[in-house]
Amino acid sequence: MNAAAALTLLALAATPAAQAADSATTAHATNSDARELNDAARAANVHARGLNGPARRAAEAKAAGIAAAAAAATAASAATTAPAASAVAMASAAAGAGAKPQAAVLRHSACKGTIYLTFDTGSQSQAALIADTLNRHQIKATFFLANEKTINGDYSLDPSWSAYWKARVAEGHAIGSHTFDHDVLVKDGAGGAIQVKPGFGAHAGQLQSLTPAQYCEEIKRVDQRFVELTGKHLDPIWRAPAGRTTPRSLAAAQACGYAHVGWAPAGFSGDELSSKAYPNAVLLQKSLRDLRDGDIFVAHMGIWSRKDAWAPANLEPLISGLEQKGYCFATLREHPDYLSQFKPSLKHP
């Protein structure tokens, strides 16, 4: 007697014929479901194998962002502050459950709020990654430029960067000044002077006293170089290096047509901090938990001092996580606090 016949006789002996028929039908359905699941799993594996290089990393990062956003929302609703390890575990668990069912959440009929991503120049080690990520998500951001030394051995406003900045202009990003020599403000000095310490240029690291007109010129020098590189003027906005301002510096900049842009407390990426003390996973969770509608977010295009760079690990998950929460993105041209600055009559030449 074969195995199938033996199983049939056993079933008939143990239950009425009708129940045996039901059991057979259920088993058949279960087997069919299992085959469908196996087929789906094989298809998913084929798709996963097809992803490679940047595409695979982007897909993994996107899934991580969705998972991290879910973890941040759970943490916020529980009104507790979970340790970093717990947050990472929650994100991993959500990712392990599969991001595919959550992908539909990304399709929003309307924005629940707007986040304004901004990037200051730096070592430029992440310049290409930032541009690629923004393009992939069809996001417009705002850049603030200073003439900083890059990992290529040149400077971020050298002719070698012309093509990069032209591309950002063509994509519709907003671009402002970060002062030409990355002049960190120290204080308002005696006799109407503004004391700064340049990060680059002929007086790098030296305390300098500038008149308001000279300080304005440091802001406008970026515009002059940008025109040489791209044929376009900057937007009439600027950001003081390190975010440090003084009453006199703000007045000097406003007098020559530039409005200052800081960032929201929740918008500090932390990419200048020690990666040992402030791991990327902790910074990501903080941003996804705390950012709100209208917040300006700041990161750099590469930081020399941070061992574990912020952008490769966090930018894609941050954007995907915020999208999953219903946020959209825009340049500062659309920010309510700066709309008047962009009226044609108020733009500088």
C-alpha positions, 0 to 999 in steps of 0.5 A: 500500500502506498503512503497516500492510500495509507494516509487516506484509510487512516483519515477515514477511520478517524473521522467521518467521510465529510470531515476527511473531504474537508481536511483534504480540501484544506490541505490542498489550499494550504499547499497552494498557499505555500507554493505561492509564498515560495514563488513570491520568495523566489521572485523577491530573491531574484529582485534582491540579486538584481540590485547591486552597487548604489542601487542596492545600497539605496534600497537598503537605506530606504528600507532602514529609513522607513523602519527608523521612522516607524521606530521613532513614531513608536518611541514618541507615542510611548513618551519614553526615551529609549536607549540607542541600542533599543532604537536600533533594535526596533528599526532592525525588527521592522526591517526584518519584517519587510519594508514592502508592505510599508512602501504604500505609506510613501504615496501621499495625496498631500503633504503633512508638512514641509522640511527644508534641507540645507547643506553647507560646504565642507570637505566635499567628500559627500558632494556627489552622494548628496546630489545623487540622493536628492535627484533620486527622491526628486527633492530640491534643497538649499546650499550655502557656499564658502571657498573651502578646501576639499578632499580633491586638494582644490577648493569648493569655488575653484573652476574644477567645481563649476560643472557641479554647481552648474548642475545644482542650478539647473536642478532648481536648488537654492544657493546662498553665501557662507562667506568666502573664507568661512569667516567665523564670527567672534564678536562685535569689536570696538569702533564699529568693527566686526571681529572674525576668524577665517577658516581659509584664505590668506588670514586663515586662523587669524583674528581679523577686524572688518568694517561692516562694508568689508564683512558684506564684501566677504558675503558678496565675494561668493556671489561674484565667484559663483557668477564666474563659475555658473553665469548665475547669481546666488539667492539673497540669503547667507549663513554665518559659519558655525551659525554664529552671528552678532547684531552688527554682522546681521545688520551689515548683511541685511544692508547689502541684501542678504537675509541670514538663515539658521536652523531649527533646534531639531534640524541640527544633524550633528554631523560635526560631532564625534561619531563615537559619542554620537553614532549615526543611528542615534542622530538619525533617530533624533532627527526622525523623532523631533523634526516638525513642519517648517523646520530647517535642517542643516548638514555638511557636504563632508566633515574632516573630523568625523570618523564615521561620515554622517551622509552615507549612513543617514541621508537616504534613511532620513529622507525616506523616513520623513517621506514615510511620515508624510513630509515633503521638501522645499528650498528656502525660496518657499519658506514663509520666513523668507518669501519677502526676501525673494520678491524680484524688487528685493533681489540684489543685482 
